[in-house]
Amino acid sequence: MDGAPREKVDLISSAFGTLPEKEQNETLWRLLRACQMSQLKEIYNELCSLLSIDFVSTLPQELVERIFSYLSADDLFGIACCNKSWREFSNTDVLWQPLCALKSWHNFNTDEQLFSKDQFSFSPTGLTSPRYNKPNLSDLASLSPTCRWKEIYCRACHLTQNWTLGRYTVLPLLRGHQERVDCLDCDGKRLVSGSSDKTARVWDLFTARCLHVLDNHTDAVTCVCIKHEVIVTGCADSLIRIFQLETGACLRALMGHSSAIDHICFDGTKVVSASSDRTLRVWSIQDGRCRKILRGHEDEIQHLTMKEHLVASASWDHTIRIWNIQTGVCTALLKGHTEVVNCCQFDGRFVVSGGGDCLVLIWSVDNGKLLHKCPGHMGDVYCVKFNEKSICSGSSDSTIRVWDFTGKCLFIMTEHIGVVRSLHLNGNRLVSGGDRKKILVWDILEGKLVNVVHRNPSLLHKIWINETKVVTASPESPGILTILSYW
């Protein structure tokens, strides 16, 4: 700007400063009316930055938290990048705990599998490694550590992405059983497998090492449960045995059944067993005494499941019985299937069962009333799982069907070959295992296949699944187990 115009600008600015506020406002108004559109845009851009107020630094913390509570997780991640103050205000458990609950990830606060420092004793290899790399904040010493629930959200998001993209690590195969593996159970750290070779084995889930061989059995080990550092095994010799997990020592044997033990449930203090003698027994592991004998089934028991003080038993006699194990009374007799009842699941409201008559039935727990029949499968229904929204069933017709609680079939999923043996339902993610080597991951909200797990080395016989791992056992001899870790 030349000297003369500069002097005029300085003169106008100086004169403006001497005017009273009312005259200043009038002068500004006249100047704005005289401006071109391009000049007004330039003035507006300058004013935006001058007039913006950082409400985070001026409002009380309670109001800031209330405002931030309406934001999504993506929004909170975004504003954390704006400045230090916004990052600190968005880094609180008050904001992130509800977001985790919305995703059904609140269990990870007590379940330490996403925070375990005892990772595998070998380095994962390949492009499918699921390893989580925590952001390094060491160079930003002024920032507070990531809060607990935000850390859970980040790790759970990574885990979900691993399942979606098929990223997992295959541990070394677990070898040792001389015959096929007939049963398995896991507590997230230790795996217990029972075999026709008359032994049960305890494995470390992170090192793939055999910790103990439980060779006290005189016949095939038919069922196992692990809980609270205690292992319970059922055997074809009619005995139930209690082992200490840490040492592998046999604490006691429970005698009473007159035939092979087919199924057991264990809640940490009580064992419920079902035998080929068609009875159920309730045991105390503290003294090994039989507290109740439950009689009523007219044929062998095919499935057993436990929920608090209630047990549901499904039988070849076409019925399901609900038992109160505190009183020993059968509270409901469910008659509706015309063939063997292969499987059932129940909660406080519903019982869902699948049978050899190709039907899925939905019952009321309160009164034992049959609410809905779900026809459609062309073969035996071997597994059912449900949550608060959906029911999933797997069949020998190689399909999985998704139902709602009115009995309406929402989706038919057809990627399996052979019998669908196992289902694991976690939110909208369903993991299924079948007779072949296939393990499939589904999105039941859309009824579509997410990915196929190709690397299982053998046919599937038994399968155990949780949020981070898949454990499979082969029906062949010698028995081999495979662990796939998605974390």
Sequence and secondary structure as in RCSB ss.txt:
>XXXX:A:sequence
MDGAPREKVDLISSAFGTLPEKEQNETLWRLLRACQMSQLKEIYNELCSLLSIDFVSTLPQELVERIFSYLSADD
LFGIACCNKSWREFSNTDVLWQPLCALKSWHNFNTDEQLFSKDQFSFSPTGLTSPRYNKPNLSDLASLSPTCRWK
EIYCRACHLTQNWTLGRYTVLPLLRGHQERVDCLDCDGKRLVSGSSDKTARVWDLFTARCLHVLDNHTDAVTCVC
IKHEVIVTGCADSLIRIFQLETGACLRALMGHSSAIDHICFDGTKVVSASSDRTLRVWSIQDGRCRKILRGHEDE
IQHLTMKEHLVASASWDHTIRIWNIQTGVCTALLKGHTEVVNCCQFDGRFVVSGGGDCLVLIWSVDNGKLLHKCP
GHMGDVYCVKFNEKSICSGSSDSTIRVWDFTGKCLFIMTEHIGVVRSLHLNGNRLVSGGDRKKILVWDILEGKLV
NVVHRNPSLLHKIWINETKVVTASPESPGILTILSYW
>XXXX:A:secstr
  HHHHHHHHHHHHHHHHS HHHHHHHHHHHHHHS HHHHHHHHHHHHHHH   HHHHS HHHHHHHHTTS HHH
HHHHTTT HHHHHHH  HHHHHHHHHHTT GGGGT GGGT S   SS   STT         TT TTS    HHH
HHHHHHHHHHHHHHHT  EE   EE  SS EEEEEE SSEEEEEETTS EEEEETTT  EEEEE   SS EEEEE
EETTEEEEEETTS EEEEETTT  EEEEE   SS EEEEEE SSEEEEEETTS EEEEETTT  EEEEE   SS 
EEEEEEETTEEEEEETTSEEEEEETTTTEEEEEEE  SS EEEEEE SSEEEEEETTS EEEEETTT  EEEEE 
  SS EEEEEE SS EEEEETTS EEEE TTS EEEEE    S EEEEEEETTEEEEEESSS EEEEETTTTEEE
EEE    S  SEEEE SSEEEEE SSSS EEEEEE  
